[in-house]
Amino acid sequence: MTSDGFNDDFTKRVVVATADMDWQANSSPSVWRKRLDHSGPAEAGRVTSLVRFDANSEFPLHDHPGGEEILVLEGTFSDEHGDCGAGTYLLNAEGFSHALFSKPGCVLFVKLRQYPGDHRAQVIVDTNTEAWNAGRVEGVEVMPLYGEDGHPESMRFVRFAPGAQVADDPHPGGEEVFVVEDEYGRYPKGTWFRSPVGSRHAPFSIEGCLLYVKVGHLTPEALDRERL
């Protein structure tokens, strides 16, 4: 199996404006994708992507070595375990299997083969109803999505009120951000970016925004765990 890796140097910062990308064909004729980063075998590697299901799409039963993370951005995503509307967050542990479909169609933010270990908890969060916690500064709120002892990564929603700013935001384990709503500094809705270990910045939002944020997963030790 060949590799078609890209954006796979985790020591470099990368920014992707997903609104400017074309949807690419997938193995199902009614399921489309925009790959944001990829490393390893062409159809079996570590990957972060946007996935779009057309209305009445189906995807056959498959399992998830290395686990799977999904954030439903639009529409309704379904499998034999139930229906997940926009705003649903899922983390499925290693070895999880399902057959997918979407009656109305949907758009998903998906991360595959990044959560090794069959003892992880399965997580389902309805971010529309989950409580927000105060952040480190006024005007910034946080909603935890995943964090578990023995695993380096943690994921959360972060919400900036209009005009909110964080003076210094260090990331000793690296950071990934997807702009779910509105504009984050100079990054509009749909922007995905990844910053390496040791990076830091001073984030702000003039109009307010909603972000998916993942941290702690880009150290050499964390990446080595994914490759085992």
C-alpha positions in Angstrom: 0.0 0.0 0.0 1.4 3.4 -1.0 1.4 6.6 1.1 0.0 9.9 0.0 0.9 11.8 3.2 0.7 15.5 3.4 0.8 18.1 6.2 2.5 15.3 8.0 5.5 17.2 9.5 4.2 17.8 13.0 7.1 20.1 13.8 5.7 22.7 11.4 2.7 25.0 11.7 0.0 24.5 9.0 -3.2 26.5 8.2 -5.9 25.2 5.9 -8.9 27.3 4.7 -11.3 24.4 4.1 -13.9 26.7 2.4 -11.4 27.0 -0.5 -11.0 23.3 -1.0 -12.9 21.1 -3.4 -14.7 18.0 -2.1 -12.9 14.8 -3.3 -14.5 11.4 -4.1 -14.5 8.7 -1.4 -14.9 5.0 -1.7 -18.7 5.5 -1.6 -20.2 7.5 -4.5 -22.3 9.7 -2.2 -19.7 10.4 0.5 -17.1 13.1 0.0 -14.0 14.3 1.9 -11.5 17.1 2.3 -8.3 15.8 3.8 -6.5 18.3 6.1 -3.6 16.1 7.2 -2.6 12.5 6.5 0.3 10.2 7.3 0.8 6.5 6.6 -0.9 4.2 4.0 -3.1 5.9 1.5 -6.5 4.5 2.7 -5.4 3.3 6.2 -3.3 6.0 7.8 -3.7 8.7 10.4 -6.0 11.3 9.0 -7.9 14.5 9.8 -10.6 15.4 7.4 -14.0 16.9 6.7 -16.5 14.4 5.4 -19.8 15.1 3.7 -22.7 12.6 3.3 -25.2 13.4 0.6 -28.9 12.8 1.5 -29.7 9.1 1.8 -26.1 8.1 1.8 -24.8 4.8 3.3 -21.3 3.6 4.2 -20.8 -0.1 4.9 -19.9 -1.8 8.2 -16.2 -1.0 9.1 -14.1 -1.0 12.3 -11.7 1.6 13.7 -8.2 0.5 14.6 -6.7 3.4 16.4 -10.1 4.8 17.3 -12.2 7.6 15.8 -13.3 11.1 16.7 -16.3 12.8 15.1 -17.9 16.3 15.5 -21.2 16.7 13.6 -21.1 20.1 12.0 -24.3 20.0 9.9 -27.2 17.7 9.4 -27.7 14.3 11.1 -25.2 11.4 11.1 -26.6 7.9 12.0 -25.4 4.4 12.6 -26.9 1.3 14.3 -26.3 2.9 17.7 -28.5 6.0 17.0 -28.8 9.4 15.4 -26.4 12.3 16.1 -27.5 15.8 15.1 -25.4 18.9 14.6 -23.3 19.7 17.6 -22.8 16.1 18.7 -19.3 15.1 19.6 -18.2 11.4 19.7 -15.0 9.6 20.5 -15.1 5.9 19.6 -12.4 3.7 21.1 -10.1 1.4 19.3 -11.9 -1.6 17.7 -15.3 0.1 17.5 -17.3 -0.8 14.4 -20.4 0.6 12.8 -22.3 1.1 9.5 -23.0 4.7 8.7 -25.9 6.5 6.9 -27.5 9.9 6.8 -31.0 10.5 5.6 -30.9 14.3 5.4 -27.1 14.5 4.7 -24.4 15.8 7.0 -21.0 17.3 7.3 -18.5 15.9 9.8 -15.1 16.8 11.2 -13.3 13.4 11.6 -10.0 12.2 13.0 -9.0 8.6 12.5 -6.3 6.3 13.9 -5.2 8.9 16.6 -6.7 7.2 19.7 -4.9 3.9 20.4 -5.7 1.8 23.4 -8.8 -0.4 23.8 -9.4 0.7 27.4 -10.5 4.2 26.5 -14.0 5.4 27.4 -16.5 5.9 24.6 -17.7 9.5 24.7 -20.8 11.2 23.4 -21.5 14.8 24.2 -24.4 16.9 23.0 -22.7 20.3 22.9 -26.0 22.0 22.5 -27.0 21.2 26.0 -23.7 20.6 27.9 -22.7 23.2 30.5 -20.0 25.8 29.8 -17.2 26.5 32.3 -15.5 29.8 32.9 -12.1 30.0 31.1 -8.9 31.6 32.2 -9.9 35.1 31.2 -13.2 37.1 31.1 -15.1 36.4 27.9 -13.7 33.0 27.2 -15.7 29.8 28.2 -14.7 26.2 27.9 -16.6 22.9 27.4 -14.6 19.8 28.0 -15.1 17.1 25.4 -12.5 14.4 26.2 -9.6 13.9 28.7 -8.6 10.7 30.3 -5.9 9.6 32.7 -3.1 7.7 30.9 -3.7 9.4 27.5 -1.9 12.6 26.5 -4.5 14.4 24.5 -7.5 16.5 25.6 -10.2 18.1 23.5 -12.7 20.9 24.3 -14.9 23.5 22.8 -13.8 27.1 23.5 -16.2 30.0 23.1 -14.9 33.6 22.7 -17.3 36.5 23.4 -17.0 39.5 21.1 -13.7 41.3 21.8 -12.3 38.6 24.1 -8.5 38.0 24.1 -6.0 35.7 25.8 -2.7 37.5 26.3 -0.5 34.4 26.2 -1.6 30.9 25.3 1.3 28.4 25.4 1.1 24.8 24.0 3.8 22.6 25.3 2.2 19.5 23.7 1.0 21.2 20.5 -2.4 22.4 19.5 -5.1 21.9 16.8 -8.0 24.3 16.2 -11.0 24.1 13.9 -13.2 27.2 13.7 -16.7 25.9 14.1 -18.6 29.3 14.0 -17.7 32.9 13.2 -14.2 34.3 13.1 -11.2 33.6 15.3 -8.7 36.5 14.8 -8.0 36.4 11.1 -9.3 32.9 10.6 -12.9 32.5 9.3 -15.3 29.7 9.9 -14.0 26.4 8.6 -10.3 27.2 9.1 -8.2 24.4 10.5 -4.7 24.9 11.9 -2.1 22.9 13.7 0.7 24.4 15.8 3.7 22.4 17.0 5.1 21.5 20.4 6.3 24.7 22.2 4.2 27.1 20.2 2.3 30.0 21.8 0.1 32.8 20.6 -2.3 35.5 21.9 -5.7 34.5 20.5 -8.6 36.9 20.1 -11.9 37.3 18.4 -13.5 40.6 17.4 -17.0 39.2 16.6 -16.9 36.2 18.9 -16.4 32.5 17.8 -16.7 28.9 18.6 -13.7 26.6 18.4 -12.9 22.9 18.6 -9.5 22.7 20.3 -7.2 19.6 20.8 -3.9 19.8 22.8 -1.2 17.6 24.2 -1.0 15.1 21.3 2.0 16.3 19.2 4.9 15.4 21.4 7.2 12.7 20.0 6.0 10.4 22.8 2.3 10.9 21.9 2.9 10.4 18.2 4.9 7.3 18.9 1.9 5.9 20.8 -0.3 6.4 17.8 2.1 4.4 15.6 2.2 1.3 17.8 
